[in-house]
Amino acid sequence: MGDYIESSHESRDVYSEVGYMTNLSAVIYGLVTLRKLAMEGNVNNSDILQFPITLQKVSKFAAENEQALRDRMGEKFVGMQNSVTTMKQFMKSMVKKRGGSVLVDIRKNVSSGDGEGVVALGDDTSQHQTVYGVVVDSVHRRVVVVFRGTAEIKDLIADLTFHMIKYDNPFEDFPAKKKHKLAVHCGFYSYLFETHTVKTVETNAMDGTEKVTTSTFTIFDKIFSSVIYHLKRNPGYKLFVTGHSMGGALATLFSFHVAAKRNEFVQDPVTCISVASPKVGETRFRKTFEWAEETGKLRHVRIFNKLDVVPMIPELPDLEMWASCCFLLVHHPAGRYRHTGVQIGLKSNELEIYYPMLRNGLPRICRDLFGCTSKVLCLAGSVITTPFTGQITREHAAFLYAARIEKFSEELRNYTIDDLYELRYSKERLVFKKKGDVEGNK
């Protein structure tokens, strides 16, 4: 057995965790649209703009403005409604499991003035496609950060570059002999850590003079401050991070850096559940991520549809990887983008769970060349033959992920996230198949 450090958190099965997070991502996605319509004044007046925003508020607002939402969201409106309903079911199930104690938690939150539900939402900027939400959930005793990804798959692939940015390893206790600079996707890193400047002008009422005050912040610091505030007010709560598409990549990077900060109010492990995420960093990032998993600081479950092109990118390796091919057996640690965490791969009639192994030397080079070439050709063929329509777009849709997770709910209920981490040491792959394509043709 390996040296993965088991945590003392309340054990829940994989279906409950993954299903909860997937549907919460869909709710946040829809909530951003609801608030935008409210801000534009195109819907009936509602308190959807006031925090906290509960599931009851979202459901009520959607019912009152159904036609306007259908016009704006199309088929995604039905997906959001289904996600709200599923979230309520998860809540009821947990209440029954824990009994009446959950009522005490809810009363405590309400009386504190902080409330329950979405307590912060970064949807007040037009500079980024990606927005975030912070959720306080006393039923599951957690604070959840949700990143909403790019609205359209074509925007993601069009905007996505393959450039990396190198920076110092953020884990101070990482073994010094293995401590190198890490390299991650520059776009994802910039979104979280780019410095923003805000100027505030104050006018003196007496003499009319103006005083200009300048302050700076990063998106990471803004979210982290909100997280710490609510964890401090709710002792014992765990931190979970999730997101779909580009939001999944940001969730991966955010959880990695939160785990590195070692704040007294953040209990180990930080849990990340990403859906349809692109790759974030290279091999050194992956190895540091694995070390954080081994030492109990971090957990990551990555969910992807096997025919979804977005999790395949960025796939083009940098020049260092091609240089290593010239030496055949040379293993350069900064070879190419790598996924992290336990992998849950989905198809219409198949579920596969595994922990991917890093390979060295010639086997690694051959596998990298084959994987890179085949995936790039697959992506190029998808773009040429079906320009972001039909099955390609459908495979990336949040509703399809939720449907497939629901389809394999019985299998996923047999494991916890800690159980899945044992696959790293056994090198076993869990494969479950169902007869026929029960999804139909939506």
N, C-alpha and C positions, 0 to 999 in steps of 0.2 A: 504494500500500500504506500502511496506517496505521502509527501509532507504537507499537503494542503491543510491549513488550520481551520477547523470547523468553528463556526460562529455560534453565538448563543441566541440568535434571533429566533422568533417564532417560526416554526417550520410550516411551510405551505407547499402544496404540490405545484408542479410546473404549470399545469393548465391554469390554475387560479392566478398565479403570478403573471404569466404571459398574456392570458386573456384579459386580465384587468388592465395591464399596461397598454395593450394594443387598442382596446376600446377607449381608454382615457386619451390616447393620442388623437383618435378620431373625434372625440368630444371637443378637445381643444381646437382642432382644425375647424370644426363647425362653429365654435364659439367666436373665433376671430371674425368670421363672416357675419355672424349675428350682430356683433358689436359695431362692425363697419356700417351695416345697414342702419343701426340705431343712431350712429354718429352723423350719418348723412340725412337723417330725418325722413327716411323712406318707409318706416314701419311705425306701428303704434308705439306710443311712449311706454317705456319699460324701465325697470331698475336694473337691467342687464349691464348697465355701465357702472353700477355701484358694487364695490367689493364688500364682503365675499360673494361669489357667484356660486350657488349650489346647483346640483343636478335638477332640483325642482324648478329653479328659476329658468334654466336652459330649456327644460321640457315645456314649461308654461309659455315662454316667449315664442318657442317654435310653433306651438299650437295656435297662438294668437296671430301669427304672421306667416302662416303656412304657404300661401300663394307667393308672397314676395320672396320667401326663402327658396321655394322651388324654382322660381325664375332665375335667381342668382346662382344657386348651387347645382341645379340639375339633379342627376341621379345621386350625387353625393349627399343630398338632403335626406334621402331614405337611409343611407348608410349612417348618418349622424344620429337619426332617430333610433335606429337599431342599437347603436352603441350606447346611447343614454339608457335604453331599456336594459341592456346587458349589464351595464355598470350598476344599476339599481339591484339587479339580481345578485351580483357579486356582493353588494353591501348587505342584502338580506341574509345571504348564506353565511356571511361572516358573523352577523349579529346572532344568528341561531347557534353558531359554533361557540361563540364566546359568552353567550347568555346576557343577562341584564347589565353586566359591568360596562358595556359599551354606552349605555344611556348616561352613565356618570361622565364619561369622556365627552359626550356631545354637550351636556349641560355645562361642563367646565369651559369648553371652548366658547359657547354662546355667551356665558356670563363674563368672560374675559374681554369681550369686545372684538376679538379677532375673527370669530365666526369659523365656519367650516366651508370647504370648497375651494374654488380658485381665489387666492388671496392676492395675486399679482399677475399681470399679463403685459408682456412687452410688445404690444401691438400699436404703439404710438409713433412708429417711424415708417416712412416709405422708402428708406434707403436700403432695406434688406428684405428679401423675400421671406427669410426665416424669422419667426417670432417665438417667444417662449411663454410658458405659464408656470406658476408655482401653486401647488395644491396642498392644502392641509387636510388630512384624512384621519379622523379619530377612530373610525371603524377599524381600519387596518393599522393604526398607530404609526403613521409615516408622513413625511413631507416628500412630495414628488415634484421634480422639475421635468417639464414636458417641452421639448423643442418641436415646433411644427416646421416641416420641411418646405422646400420649394413647391409652389402650387402645381406646376406642370412638369412632366418628365422632360419635355423638350427644352424647357428653361434650364433644368439641371444639367443636361448633357451639353447644351450650348455654352453655359457659363463655366463649366468645370474645366480647370486647367490641370496639368500634371506636375506643376512646379512644387518643390518642397522648400520648407524653411527649417533651418537647423537652430537648435537652442539647447541650453544646459538642462540636464536631467533634473526635474523638479524634486525628486525624492532624495532628501538629505541623508537618509540612512541606507541608501542603495550601496552595495559593496563597491569600495573605491577602485579596486583593480578592474572592475567591469564597467566603470562609469564613463560613458562617452556622451558626446552630444547626440541628441535625438533629432530625427527629421520627420516632419508631418506635413500634410497638405497645407500649403500656404493660405488658401482661401478659408479653410475651417479655422485655422489658427488665428488669422486676422480678424475673423468675426468675433471671436471671444476675447482676444487680447489687444486689438488695436485701440490706441488711446483716442478718446473723443474729448473735444474741448467745448465747454459751455460758457458763454459769456452772459452775465446778469448785470443789467443796468438799473441802478437805483437813483431816483431823483430826489434831491433835498427839497422839502416843501417850503423851507424858509427862503433860500436864495436861488433855487432852481438849478443848482449845480448837479452834475451827474457823476456817479461813482460806478466804475466798471469793475466787476469782480469776475475773475476767470477760474474755473474749476475743471478738472479732468477726471475721467472715469473710463473703465473698460466694461464691456458687457458681462464678462466673467465676474468682476467685482460687484457689479450691480445685482446679479442673480445670487451670488454667494452671500452677500449681505442680507438679502431677503431670507435665504435659507437658514442662516445662522439665527436670525431674529426669531423665526418660528420654531426652530429646534430648541432654542433656549427657553421659549415659553411652553414647550411641550416636552419635558424630560422623558427620555426613554424612547422617543420616536426615532425611526430609522430614515435614512435618506435613500430614495430611489430616483433614478434618472431614466427617461425614455424619450423616444422620438422616432419619426418615420422619415425615410429618404435622407436628405441632407440633415434633417433633424436628428436622425440616428447617428450620423457621424459626429455632430456636435455633442450629442449625449455621451458618446464614447470618450471624446476628448475632455469634456467637462468633468465627468466622473473620475477620470484619470488624475486630473489636477486637484480636484477636491480631496481625493484619497492621499495625495502627496502633501497637502497642507497640514494634516494632523491637528485639526481643530478639536478642542475638548468637547464641543457639543455635537460633533459628527461621530457617531458610533460605527465601529467596524462591523461588517464590511459595507462600503458603498456599493449599491447594486444597480447595474446598468442593464436595461433590456432594450436593445435597438432593433428596429424593424426596417428592412430594405435599405440598409445603410451602405454607402460607398466605403471604400477603404480609407483609412485615416493616416497611417504612418508606415515607416519601413521596419526592417528587421530589429533594429536596436529599440525602437519604440515597442515593438511586439514583445521583445525579451524583458524589457522593464515592466510591461503590463503583466506578463506571466509571473514575474517576481512578486508584484503587488498581490496577485491572486494567491500565490503560494504562502505569503505571509499574512493572509487573512484581511488585507486592507480593501480588497476590491473583488467584485464578481461581475461577470458580463455574459449575458445570453444574447446571441445574435440570431435573429430570425430572418430567413430569406427564401423567396421563391426561386427555385432553380432555373426558371426561364425568365427571370427578371434581369434585365441588362444592367440596372443601376448598381447592384452589389458587385458587378464585375469590374467597375471602374473606381479609381484610375488604375489601369492595367499596364500601360506602357512603362517599362522599366527605365531607370535613368542610365546614363553612360557608364556608371560604375559597374552596373550589372553586366553590360555587354563587355566591358573590359575584363571582368572575371571569367567570361567564357573563353577568352584567348589563353588563359592559363589553366583552363580545364578544372583542376582540382583546388583552385584558390576559392576560399569562401569569404567573400567580402560581406561584412555585417550590414551594409547599407544598400543591399541589392535592389529591393523593389518594395512596392506597397504590400502590406500584409494585413489580413483580418485578425481580430483578437477574440478571445472568449470561446465559450461553448457554442457550437453551431447547430442550429435547428433548420434543416433544409426541407422545403415543402414542394410537393407537386400535387396535381389533382387527385392522385390516388396513392401517394407515397409520403412517408415521413421518415427522415433520417437525422439522427443525433450523433454528434461526434466532437472530439476535441482535436483540431488539426495539428499535425506534427511539423516542426521545422526540420528541413533536411540540409545536409552539408555536402560539399564536394560535387562530384560529377552527377550523382542522382538528382541533386538539387538543381543543377544547371539545366539538365535535360528536362526535368519536370517544369521548371520555370519557362524555358523556351517554348515547350509544347502548350502550357497553360496560357501564356501570354499571347502566342500566335492564334490559338483557337478562339480565345475570348474576344480578341480584337477583331478577328474576321467575323465572328458571330455578331458583334456590335455593329460593325460596318454593314454587314448584310441586312441587319434589322433596320438600320437607318435608310438604306437604299430601297429595300423592297416594301417595307411598311413604315412610311415616315411618321413614326410616333402615333400610330393609330392601331385599332383592333387589338389583337392579342398582346402585343408588346406593351401598350399602355395598361391593359387590363391586369397583366401580371404584376405591375407595380402598384396597383390600386390598394388602398388601405382596407377596403371592404372585402377584397379577396383574401388578404392575409387573415382577417378576422374569421372569415368563413372556413378557411382551411384549418385554423387552430381549433375552431369549434368541431370540425369534422373528426379531428384526432384527439378530442378531449379525453376520451376513455383511456387512451394510451398514455397521454401526458399526466394524467392523475396518478399514475403509478410511481412517479419519481418526484423528488425535490431537486432544487438547483444544486444542493450539495451532492446529491447522488450523481448528477450529470458530471460534476467535476472529477469524480472517480474515473471517468472515461479517459482522462489525461494519462493515467498510469496504467490502465488496462489496455489502452489503445483499441478498445472495442468500438464498433459502430452499431448503434441500435437502428434497425430498419423495420418499419411497419408499413404494410401495404393493404389497401382495400380494393376489392374487385370492382371493376368498371369505373367510369367517370360520373360520379354522382352530383357533380356541380351543374351539369347542364350547360347550355350556351347562353349566358347572360349577355 
